[in-house]
Amino acid sequence: MVKIVVIGVGKFGTNLLNTFSQIETEGRCKLVAICDINETLLENQCKKYNVKGYTNYKEMLEKEDIDGVAVATPDPFHREPVVYAANKGKHIFVEKPMDITVEGCQEMIDICRKNNVLLQVDFHKRFDPFHIKVRNDIREGFAGKVEYGYAHMEDKIVVPRDWFPGWAPKSSPVWFLGVHMFDLIRWIMGSNGKNVYAKGKKLKLKSLGVDTYDSISAMVEFENGAVVTFDLSWILPDDFESIVNQGFRLVGEKGIIECDSQDRGTRVSYEGMGVSTYNPVFISESPDKRTGKIRYSGYGIESIADFVYNLEYLSKGGSLDLLKDGITGLGEDGIEVTKIAVAAHRALESGKVEFIN
Ligand SMILES: NC(=O)c1ccc[n+]([C@@H]2O[C@H](COP(=O)([O-])OP(=O)(O)OC[C@H]3O[C@@H](n4cnc5c(N)ncnc54)[C@H](O)[C@@H]3O)[C@@H](O)[C@H]2O)c1
């Protein structure tokens, strides 16, 4: 059985805990321990998931006998625990963005290769069944050569303002949101970024004391010649219909694809609560009468569960190489995405087109 620990059990780390605990009830993995530097949070999560807790990941990795480590610390703090755990021969699952420097990503890849361990990056948009269909169509050539496209991903302002104002200034709409869409478009087309031009604004959040970009628009030329514009922001009003607004379109010689990845067709309005749209294919919760617990499903969960399934596969003699260009986001994908994001930030500073390298 696959034995796992989680480092960073905050907002998104909770989804990791829900996923691993659920798979544990199926007898396919064991959540051995968790780690967070926030002692109160750690104590609560330990109680909720009935698991051992540590405030120091090094101590946890010294003491526990495990196969894999999942890292959900804030964006700039993935590198250190990943490198440490990989050097101990543990398989890695790391939240996006893999790291906010290309050198950091390269170090993570090198250490994982040296230790022959999996380096998996959580690019969950690959697990969305709508996106899988689009990718299959593009790879079949139905739309011909993609010429241009557009993608947007926008959060409500509550995310940087209230959820993590402490580390939002160390992140940006590109790091927090753009990386999802950069990966999705490059995964669909099978092509990496070549150059990027970007403009951004620092107005609203700065006025609220959170010094980060409100919005960034980046035009990326990919190696296949397609030019895709990404509009990324985290300042949508509190009463917007969902936490995240997202979607994309791609136009090729022979076709057009338009995908609303936010509004999946269910719209509700309740007294005093405005209008909401649901994206239940991301993470949905339903009561499971068999276990008496909540059952989590959706592409946000599958993307995390995929780590367990990969470790099972590897433990049976599966090859790391065979995972490439599949649904799993790997370190090799994470670094390509970080290269686009780093170049986009360079373009914001220089005002020029920047090469992605
Ligand atoms: N896949 C997705 O859709 C998705 C969505 C949201 C966030 N994320 C990513 O998940 C990561 C975490 O985001 P979040 O929203 O959960 O942030 P958060 O601030 O809620 O949680 C991060 C946790 O990490 C802990 N931490 C920081 N340094 C640590 C260390 N050295 N050792 C142990 N714990 C440490 C913090 O105390 C905190 O509890 C980020 O990289 C973010 O971009 C992914």
PDBQT file of the ligand as one rigid body, heavy atoms in Angstrom, charges set to zero:
ROOT
HETATM    1  N1  LIG A 401      -4.229  23.011  -7.778  1.00  0.00    +0.000 N 
HETATM    2  C1  LIG A 401      -4.998  24.054  -7.497  1.00  0.00    +0.000 C 
HETATM    3  O1  LIG A 401      -6.068  24.269  -8.070  1.00  0.00    +0.000 OA
HETATM    4  C2  LIG A 401      -4.599  24.992  -6.430  1.00  0.00    +0.000 A 
HETATM    5  C3  LIG A 401      -5.559  25.861  -5.888  1.00  0.00    +0.000 A 
HETATM    6  C4  LIG A 401      -5.151  26.708  -4.857  1.00  0.00    +0.000 A 
HETATM    7  C5  LIG A 401      -3.828  26.701  -4.439  1.00  0.00    +0.000 A 
HETATM    8  N2  LIG A 401      -2.926  25.877  -5.040  1.00  0.00    +0.000 N 
HETATM    9  C6  LIG A 401      -1.521  25.878  -4.646  1.00  0.00    +0.000 C 
HETATM   10  O2  LIG A 401      -1.388  25.207  -3.404  1.00  0.00    +0.000 OA
HETATM   11  C7  LIG A 401      -0.334  25.798  -2.647  1.00  0.00    +0.000 C 
HETATM   12  C8  LIG A 401      -0.887  26.173  -1.269  1.00  0.00    +0.000 C 
HETATM   13  O3  LIG A 401      -1.908  27.133  -1.442  1.00  0.00    +0.000 OA
HETATM   14  P1  LIG A 401      -3.008  27.368  -0.317  1.00  0.00    +0.000 P 
HETATM   15  O4  LIG A 401      -4.064  28.202  -0.925  1.00  0.00    +0.000 OA
HETATM   16  O5  LIG A 401      -3.352  26.083   0.313  1.00  0.00    +0.000 OA
HETATM   17  O6  LIG A 401      -2.166  28.260   0.701  1.00  0.00    +0.000 OA
HETATM   18  P2  LIG A 401      -2.344  28.322   2.313  1.00  0.00    +0.000 P 
HETATM   19  O7  LIG A 401      -1.608  29.536   2.717  1.00  0.00    +0.000 OA
HETATM   20  O8  LIG A 401      -3.783  28.167   2.672  1.00  0.00    +0.000 OA
HETATM   21  O9  LIG A 401      -1.587  27.003   2.815  1.00  0.00    +0.000 OA
HETATM   22  C9  LIG A 401      -0.209  26.855   2.774  1.00  0.00    +0.000 C 
HETATM   23  C10 LIG A 401       0.208  26.180   4.088  1.00  0.00    +0.000 C 
HETATM   24  O10 LIG A 401       1.597  25.865   4.016  1.00  0.00    +0.000 OA
HETATM   25  C11 LIG A 401       2.115  26.038   5.332  1.00  0.00    +0.000 C 
HETATM   26  N3  LIG A 401       3.574  26.150   5.243  1.00  0.00    +0.000 N 
HETATM   27  C12 LIG A 401       4.328  27.171   4.781  1.00  0.00    +0.000 A 
HETATM   28  N4  LIG A 401       5.636  26.855   4.835  1.00  0.00    +0.000 NA
HETATM   29  C13 LIG A 401       5.712  25.620   5.347  1.00  0.00    +0.000 A 
HETATM   30  C14 LIG A 401       6.796  24.736   5.659  1.00  0.00    +0.000 A 
HETATM   31  N5  LIG A 401       8.063  25.084   5.447  1.00  0.00    +0.000 N 
HETATM   32  N6  LIG A 401       6.515  23.527   6.183  1.00  0.00    +0.000 NA
HETATM   33  C15 LIG A 401       5.241  23.156   6.415  1.00  0.00    +0.000 A 
HETATM   34  N7  LIG A 401       4.182  23.945   6.148  1.00  0.00    +0.000 NA
HETATM   35  C16 LIG A 401       4.401  25.160   5.615  1.00  0.00    +0.000 A 
HETATM   36  C17 LIG A 401       1.408  27.279   5.850  1.00  0.00    +0.000 C 
HETATM   37  O11 LIG A 401       1.452  27.377   7.250  1.00  0.00    +0.000 OA
HETATM   38  C18 LIG A 401       0.000  27.064   5.312  1.00  0.00    +0.000 C 
HETATM   39  O12 LIG A 401      -0.839  26.410   6.231  1.00  0.00    +0.000 OA
HETATM   40  C19 LIG A 401       0.153  27.004  -3.468  1.00  0.00    +0.000 C 
HETATM   41  O13 LIG A 401       1.294  26.654  -4.170  1.00  0.00    +0.000 OA
HETATM   42  C20 LIG A 401      -0.999  27.282  -4.399  1.00  0.00    +0.000 C 
HETATM   43  O14 LIG A 401      -0.617  27.902  -5.616  1.00  0.00    +0.000 OA
HETATM   44  C21 LIG A 401      -3.306  24.993  -5.985  1.00  0.00    +0.000 A 
ENDROOT
TORSDOF 0
